[in-house]
């Protein structure tokens, strides 16, 4: 009976040589003395390389002149990431972030052996990111993703642990001490700017009013389906099965009063699983920023409407209500979104007289 096609290649004893042997991708690899720790390590390493989609048809990995390169490590990690960064059967945006981080790394050091890659090389990759005009925070996150790839390599015995320890010594870029710029912090958008955008977009885009009525993130609104809406009460409720803080075990619900219900009604579908809004976040954001440009006003994106709501609700109802509406686990996040120190001091001085 033939072996199942997808079974794991076996660690076997080759009697003529006394060595351990494994057949991978149609060829035999000799691993060293049968039963030795070294042979077991080599067996695990070959399986990891094979699982990562690397071509094992050439000389055995690790033999003289064939050290694993940075590009090969990235390929092995990518095969893993395609199955790991998945939600509800779809890959997440994290893969795109890794792809961005890999681009300058492959360009500068793709053909470099991983044992020759170190802190100075990682700094050179980071310098190229600064030259590309990336923001400081995105650069720091990208460098962290690169280090994560090497940590994954350690766990699969492709990378020595000492290399990851060395890469960890590269400190993040600090604000004010680097040429990399920071994006302006999000703040409340003036009503006049919102009205100017409303006047320059079509009705479907004009339904950004849902963001202003709920304090929801754009992605949370765009994922809504008719079946997600509980319309049995005076206030409609949608429980999101996929949201930003899902990995922390939190629940996220959106609440819709009469005004946003009117907007939602225009978009209800017969199919309960069809999304109400057939538009991507990137397209939605571009429609808003393009309208800002046509109106001659400072650009804002749909994400800026969330702190706009936070500021309004906190001012009229307090931080507790703002925290509940926005779905923040801690009030300090709400405070960071909605605090306006100068306005609060001015209001206090008016009360004091």
N, C-alpha and C positions, 0 to 999 in steps of 0.2 A: 504493500500500500504506500503510495507516494506521500511525502510530507506536505502538510497544508502550505499553500503558497505564502501566506502572511505570517508563518511561525518565526520565532526568533532563532537566528542561526545558533547552532549548538557549539558548546565548548567541548572538544573531543580530544582523545589521546591518539597520537600518531606513533604507532609501535616502532616502525623502522628507525625513527629519530629520537624517540623518547620525549618529544615535545608536545605541547598543547597546540591544537590546530582549530581553526574556524573557517568555514567556507562562507564568504560574503560576496555578493554581486558576481557569482560564478567563478571565483578564484579562491585558492587556499592561502591562508595567512598562518605562519608559524609564530607562536607567541612566546616561546621560551620553555623551560622545564615544566612538564605537566604538574599542575597543582601548586606551582609557586605563586607568591603574591604578585610578582612582576607579570606573570602570564595572565593572571586574572585582571590586572589593571589594563594591560594591552587589549584584552578581550573586550572590556567595557568601553575602552576608548574607540575601538573600531566600530562597535555597535552604535556609539553616539555619532560618529562621523557618518555612518551609513544612514542612520535615522535622519540626519541633517541634510541628506541629499547630496553629499559630496561624492565625486567620482573616484572610485577605488580601483579603477581599471589600470592605473599606472603603477609606479613603484609604491611599495607599502608606505603609508604615512609614517613619518618619524624616521625613515631610513636616511642615510647621509644625503644631504642636498635636497631633502623633500620635507623640511619643517613646515608645519601648518602656518599658512599666511593669515594676515588680518582679514583679507577678503574671504578666505575659506571659513574662518570662524564666523564672520557675519552671515554667510550663507547658511551655515549649520544653525545659527540662532534664528534666522528668518524662518526656516522650516518649522522650528519649534513655535515661534511667535504666531504664525498663521493659525495654529490650532489653539493657542493659549489666549490670545487677546480677542475673544469672541463673546458676544452677548446676543442671546436670542437668535442664534444661527447666523449672525452677521459679524464681520470683523469690526473692531472699534477703531476710532480715530487715532488710537495710540500707535497703530502700525504706520500711519502717515508721519507721525512724529519721529519714529525710529528711522524711517526712510530719509527724512531730512537730516537727521544726525549722522547717518551713514554716508551721505553724499561727500562731504569734505574729507571724511576719514578714508574712504576708498580712494579718492582722488590723490591724496598725499601719501597714504601708507598701505594701499590695498595689496601690493606685492611684497610688503615687508613681512618677514617671519615674526610671529607673535613674541618670540623671545627677544627680539630686537626692538620691540615697541615699549616705550617707557614714559615717565612723567613729562620729559621734554617734548616727546612726540605728541602727547596729548595736549600740551600747551600750544604747540604749533597748530594743531587742528582747531583749537579754540580761537587762536589769533585769526585764522582764516574765516571763522564765523563772524568775528568782529568786523573784518574787512567787508564781508557780505552785507553788513548793515543789520544783522540780527539784533534783537533786543537782549539786554543783559540777562533777564530772567529766563528767556528761551534758550540762551546759550548755556546757562548753568544747568537747566533741565536736560539739554542735549548731551552735555558732558556726563551727567549722571546716568543717562541711558547708555552711553558708551561703556561706562564702568560696569553697568548692569550686565552688558553682554559678556564682559570678561569674567564677572562673577559666575554667570551661567556656565562659562567655559570651565571654570574651576570645578563646579559641581558635576561636570561631565568628564573630568580628568583630561581636558584638552588644554588647559592653561594652568601654570604653576600658581599656587596661592600667593607666593611672594610677589608676583607681578601685580596682582590686584592690590595688595598692600601698598606697593609703590605708587600705583595710580590714585589711591585714596589720599595721598599726600598733596595732590593738586587741589588747592583751595578754590572756592567759588569766587567769581568776580564780585567785588563789593561796589555798592552805589557810590559814585563820586570818585572812585579810584580806578576807573577804566574808561576807555574811549567808547565802549558799548553804551548805547542810549537806553533809557527807560521810557516806556509809553506813559503818557499822561494818565493819572489815576481817573477812574470813572467817577462821574459826579452827576448830580441832578441836571436833567436837560430842561432848559426854559420852555414854558408853554408856547411861546411865540415860535420857537424852533420846531416844536412838534407840529404846530398848526401849519407851518410853512411846508413841511414834508407831506402832511396829509393832502395839501392842495395840489401836490405834484406827483402823486402815485395813484394807481388804480385801486378800485374798491377792495380787492383781495389783500393788497398790501396795506391798505388803509386800516385794515382790521388789526393793526398793531395795537388798537385800543384794548385788545384782549390782554396784552402785556401790562398795560397801565391799570387795568381793572383787577388783575390777579397777582402782579409781582412775580410772575413765572419767568423762568429762563426761556429764551426763544426755542431751544430744542425741546423743551417740555410741551410747549404749545404745538409745535410742528409734528410731534409724535402722536397726538390725540386721534382716536378713532371714535366712531359713534358708539361702539360697544363698550368703550371705557367710561362713558358718561352714565352716572346714576341720576336719572331725571325724575325720580319719584317724589322728591321733596321740593320745598320752595327754593332751596339752594341746591343747584346741581353740584355733584362731586365726582371728580375723576381721580382714581388711585393709580399712580404711575408704577408700573412693574419694572421699569428701567430708568434709573435716575442717577445723578452725580454721586450721591452718598449711599448708594445701595450696598456697596461693599462694607459699610459700617453697620449694616443691619437696621438702618432707619427706614421709616415709611414716609412717602411723599404724596400728598394729596393737593389737588387744586380745587378751589371753590368758586362757583360762578353764580352771581346774583342776577337780577332781572336784565340789566343792561348787557353784560357779556353773554347771557343766554340768547338774546336777540341776534347777536353776531354769530354764535355757534349754530343757531337754527338755519342760517343761510348756507351752512356747509355740511349739514348732516347727510350721510350716505345710506343707501339701501343696504350695502354690504357692511356689517358691523365691524369688520376688520380693516376696512379701507381708511387710509388716513384722511382727515378732514382737509388738510392743506397739502396740496401736491407741489411742494416747493422745498428746496434744500436750505439749510442754514446759511450757506455761503451766498446763494442767490438772493435770499431774503435780505441779508446784510448789504449786499451790493446795491440792491434797489433803494435802500434807505440812504446809503452814503452818496449815491448818484443824485438823489433828490436834494440832499443837502448842498451838493456842489451847484446844482442848477438854481437853488434858492439863494446862493451866496452866503450861506451861514456856516459856522464851524461844524465839521463833520461829527456825527455820532452814529453809533451802531445800535441795533435792537437790544444788545446787552446793557446799554446805558439806561434803558428804561426801568431796569430793576432797582438801581439805587435811587432813581427818580421816585418810584413808588415808596421805597423805604423811607426817604426823607419826608414825604407827605404824611405817611401813616404815623411815623414816629412823632412828628410835630403835632398831629391832631389827636392821636390815641395813645401814644407812649411806646416805649421800646418793646414791651412785652407783646403787644398786638402786632407790631412790625415783625418781631421774631417769628411769631406763629404763622403769619401770612407768608413770609419768605421761606419758611421751612428750615431755618437755621437751628442747629443743635445747641449752639451757645449764643448768648446775647452779645458777646464781644464782637462776633462777626457782623451782626446787625448794626452795632455801633460804628464799626469801621465803614460800613456801606453808607450809613445815613447821617453820621455826625456832621454838623456844620458849626464848629466852635465859635466863629465870629458872630454868626446870627444868634446863637444862644446867649453869648455875652451881651450883645446889644439888647436883646429882649430882657435880660436880667437887669441891665442898667435902667431900662425904661420903667420896670417895676419898682426898682429902688428909688428912682426919681433923683 
